[in-house]
Amino acid sequence: MNKLLAGLIASLFAVGAFAASHAGAPMAAASGTKAEAKAEAKSDKAAAKTEKKAKKTSKKSAKKATAEEKKS
């Protein structure tokens, strides 16, 4: 009976140690994904800003061309 009880307690400790050693793995992956998503959002924002600036520049060029045509 003592051997059976000792085996049961040992297996509970082994399972607990295994679970504790693997508990942090999913959280690390999740925080890594958050960091990647944040970096991607930042690059998307920069791309949108660049696109907006290009549109503004092309509008200015179109206005200049129209003004020059009217002068001629």
C-alpha positions as CSV (number, residue, x, y, z in Angstrom):
1,M,0.0,0.0,0.0
2,N,2.9,2.4,0.9
3,K,4.6,1.7,-2.5
4,L,1.3,2.5,-4.3
5,L,0.8,5.7,-2.4
6,A,4.5,6.7,-3.0
7,G,4.2,6.0,-6.7
8,L,1.0,8.1,-6.9
9,I,2.5,11.0,-5.1
10,A,5.7,10.8,-7.2
11,S,3.6,10.8,-10.4
12,L,1.7,13.9,-9.2
13,F,4.9,15.7,-8.6
14,A,6.2,14.7,-12.0
15,V,3.1,15.9,-13.8
16,G,3.1,19.1,-11.9
17,A,6.8,19.8,-12.7
18,F,6.1,19.1,-16.4
19,A,3.1,21.4,-16.5
20,A,5.0,24.2,-14.7
21,S,8.0,23.9,-17.1
22,H,5.8,24.2,-20.1
23,A,3.4,26.9,-18.8
24,G,5.5,29.8,-20.1
25,A,5.9,28.6,-23.7
26,P,2.5,29.7,-25.1
27,M,2.7,33.1,-23.4
28,A,6.1,33.8,-24.9
29,A,4.8,33.0,-28.4
30,A,1.8,35.2,-27.9
31,S,3.9,38.2,-26.8
32,G,6.2,37.6,-29.8
33,T,3.2,37.7,-32.1
34,K,2.0,40.9,-30.5
35,A,5.4,42.5,-31.1
36,E,5.3,41.4,-34.7
37,A,1.8,42.7,-35.2
38,K,2.8,46.1,-33.6
39,A,5.8,46.3,-36.0
40,E,3.6,45.4,-39.0
41,A,1.1,48.1,-38.0
42,K,3.9,50.6,-37.7
43,S,5.2,49.8,-41.2
44,D,1.7,49.9,-42.6
45,K,1.2,53.4,-41.1
46,A,4.5,54.5,-42.6
47,A,3.5,53.2,-46.0
48,A,0.2,55.0,-45.8
49,K,1.9,58.2,-44.8
50,T,4.3,57.9,-47.8
51,E,1.4,57.2,-50.1
52,K,-0.5,60.2,-48.9
53,K,2.6,62.4,-49.4
54,A,3.0,61.1,-53.0
55,K,-0.7,61.9,-53.7
56,K,-0.2,65.4,-52.3
57,T,2.9,65.9,-54.5
58,S,1.1,64.7,-57.6
59,K,-1.8,67.0,-57.0
60,K,0.6,69.9,-56.6
61,S,2.3,69.0,-59.9
62,A,-1.1,68.7,-61.7
63,K,-2.1,72.2,-60.4
64,K,1.3,73.6,-61.6
65,A,0.8,72.1,-65.0
66,T,-2.7,73.5,-65.3
67,A,-1.6,76.9,-64.2
68,E,1.2,76.9,-66.8
69,E,-1.2,75.8,-69.5
70,K,-3.5,78.7,-68.7
71,K,-0.6,81.2,-68.9
72,S,0.4,79.9,-72.3
